[in-house]
Amino acid sequence: MSDGLEKLLAKRASAPESPGLESRILLTAFDESRTRTVGALFREVFVLPHPEYALAASLAAGLLIGLGLGGDSGTQPSDLGDFLYVTEVWL
Amino acid sequence: MEDESDERLLAQIQKRDRQAFSVLVRRHSQRFYRMAWRISGTREEAEDIVQEAFLKLWDRPGLWKPGKGAAFTTWFARIVMNAAIDHVRRARNAARFSTLASAGDEAREDGMPQAQYSREQAALERALHALPLRQKAAIDLSYYEGLSNRDAAAVLGLRVKAFESLLVRARTSLRTHLTREGGNV
């Protein structure tokens, strides 16, 4: 390749600054609500403020899972674990 | 912790150590942002690409497999470069190009008359924009990231010979395009 192209490439405009990018990445990464599981949300909404609802809901969820009705609904293992955890806590 | 190697930090990140992740982000985010910018052409997209790549690492730190030979920076460059290429493939359009072509106006550093400098830089940006994305990536990794052919090939998932061929094709395409525009390269 000739020197002309080398020089042209070397003088190419550099990227503009991105101040605050690190903070933005870290704030987003550590925002726990971003990755909150369905089960964690369930605990937060029902178990802490309304424990009486949690018992009924967790038993109903356990029953549904036991009957296999939730098998193809996209339920994730971690969510199942959270439901079972709630049931276990109450029983 | 600031002095720890990338690999040590990654071992800590796999234990959900926030401080280790913070050090890694501060150490490398600007470098990978610049890489993403050179492919995508806009600041906002480059920031999004780098953020998504780091979030992927934080959410799934097991993606990094130590002892497989590649340095963290080579492995992560591959993630960022693939994300940038995918992004541009989805969203390439004339508006983005105009942003890139105007970037040269802000970067004049030598004694060259502004008009001539801008004309040459704009021609270069047009030539780079016209390249197939993997050729553009090869130029970026070789000229701006300063990677060896071996590492650049690893980033693009190619054998060294295949990368060298890609780089030759990229240079030839650039020269052809610039010559067609009347440049003396």
Chai-1 contact restraints between the chains, C-beta under 6 A:
chainA,res_idxA,chainB,res_idxB,connection_type,confidence,min_distance_angstrom,max_distance_angstrom,comment,restraint_id
A,M1,B,R171,contact,1.0,0.0,6.0,A-B,restraint_1
A,S2,B,V185,contact,1.0,0.0,6.0,A-B,restraint_2
A,G4,B,N184,contact,1.0,0.0,6.0,A-B,restraint_3
A,G4,B,V185,contact,1.0,0.0,6.0,A-B,restraint_4
A,L5,B,R175,contact,1.0,0.0,6.0,A-B,restraint_5
A,L5,B,V185,contact,1.0,0.0,6.0,A-B,restraint_6
A,L8,B,L124,contact,1.0,0.0,6.0,A-B,restraint_7
A,L9,B,Y143,contact,1.0,0.0,6.0,A-B,restraint_8
A,A13,B,A103,contact,1.0,0.0,6.0,A-B,restraint_9
A,A13,B,G104,contact,1.0,0.0,6.0,A-B,restraint_10
A,A13,B,A107,contact,1.0,0.0,6.0,A-B,restraint_11
A,A15,B,R34,contact,1.0,0.0,6.0,A-B,restraint_12
A,A15,B,W37,contact,1.0,0.0,6.0,A-B,restraint_13
A,P16,B,R43,contact,1.0,0.0,6.0,A-B,restraint_14
A,S18,B,Y33,contact,1.0,0.0,6.0,A-B,restraint_15
A,S18,B,E47,contact,1.0,0.0,6.0,A-B,restraint_16
A,L21,B,S29,contact,1.0,0.0,6.0,A-B,restraint_17
A,L21,B,Y33,contact,1.0,0.0,6.0,A-B,restraint_18
A,L21,B,E47,contact,1.0,0.0,6.0,A-B,restraint_19
A,E22,B,V25,contact,1.0,0.0,6.0,A-B,restraint_20
A,E22,B,R26,contact,1.0,0.0,6.0,A-B,restraint_21
A,E22,B,S29,contact,1.0,0.0,6.0,A-B,restraint_22
A,I25,B,V25,contact,1.0,0.0,6.0,A-B,restraint_23
A,I25,B,Q51,contact,1.0,0.0,6.0,A-B,restraint_24
A,I25,B,F54,contact,1.0,0.0,6.0,A-B,restraint_25
A,L26,B,S22,contact,1.0,0.0,6.0,A-B,restraint_26
A,L26,B,V25,contact,1.0,0.0,6.0,A-B,restraint_27
A,A29,B,L55,contact,1.0,0.0,6.0,A-B,restraint_28
A,A29,B,W58,contact,1.0,0.0,6.0,A-B,restraint_29
